[in-house]
Amino acid sequence: MQQELTNVSCEIIAKVGTAKGLFVEAIETAAAGQLDQARALLSEGEQIFNQGHEAHGQLLTQFAAGAEVKVDLLLVHAECQMMSAEDFKVIAEEVIAIAEKRIHA
């Protein structure tokens, strides 16, 4: 189980890290006024983020079924990265919305 936990933690980190990068790029792109590209980056980031979120959900399902899930530093890091990526997603959505309002004002 420990090796599986390590693998899932690394999968979460890889997926949500990629998503976070796309969310940051979406923010920068929206700030430059390229809203179609920003929305595309946001969408791509959401798809990849969801893959990491699903991997995390599998751990929660195993835990709920009675499996022992030993929390280690790598899993904590994975969860922190997931929360950080989600924060950047929300910020990207807001920056895109603000940029759209400025263009249509």
N, C-alpha and C positions, 0 to 999 in steps of 0.2 A: 504493500500500500504506500510506503514512503516514496518509492521511485515514481509511482503513479502521481502522487501529490506534487513531487518535484516537476514532473512533466507538465501537469496541468498548470502549475504556477508559472512556469516558463511560457506556456502557450498564452496565458492571460497577459503576461507582461509584454510579449511580442505583439499580440493583437491590439491591445489598448494603447501601447506605445506608438504603433503605426497610426492608429486612429487619432491620437492626440496630435501627432505631427500634421495630419491632414486638417484637423480643426484649426490649428495655428495658421497653416497655410491659407485656409478659408478666410480667416480673420484678416490676414495681410492682403489677400486678393480683394476682399470686399472693401477694405480701406482704400484700395487703389481704384475702386469704382467698377471692377470687373465682376458684376453680380452673378451672371450666369455661371462663370467659372467657379465663383465662391460657393454657389449652391451645389454645383457638381462635386466639389471637394468635400463639402459637408455631407452630402449623400454617401459618397464613397467611405468617408470616415465612419458614418453611422453603421454601414454594413459590416465593416471590419470590427468596430467596437462590439457589435452584437455577437460576433463570433467569440470574442473574449468573455462577454457576459454570459453566453451559453455555457462555456467551459466552467465558469464560476458556479453557475446554476447546477451543473452536474455534481459538483462537490457538495453543495447544499442538499441536493436530493439524496446523495449517499449518506450524509450526516443524519438527515431526517429519517432514513431507513434503519438507522442504528449502527452504521459503520463508524469506526473510530477515525476521525480526521484530526491528526496532530498538527496543530498550528505551529508553523515555524517562521523564521524571519523572511524566507522567500515568499511564502503565502501572504504574509502581512504586507510585504513590498508590492506584491501583485494587486492586492486590494487597494492599497494607497494609489497605485498607478491608475487603477480603474476609476477611482473617485476623481482623481485629478483630470483624467481624460473627459469624464462626464462634465466636470466644471467647464472645461474648454469648449465642449460641445454647446453648452448653454450660452456661453459668451459669444461663440461664433454665430449662433442663431440670432442673438440680440444685435450684434454688429451688422449682420446682413439686413435685419429689419430696419435698423437706423439708417443704413446706407440707402435702402430702397425709399424710405421716407424723404431723405434729402434730395434724391434724384427726382421724385415726383412732387416736390414742394414748389 
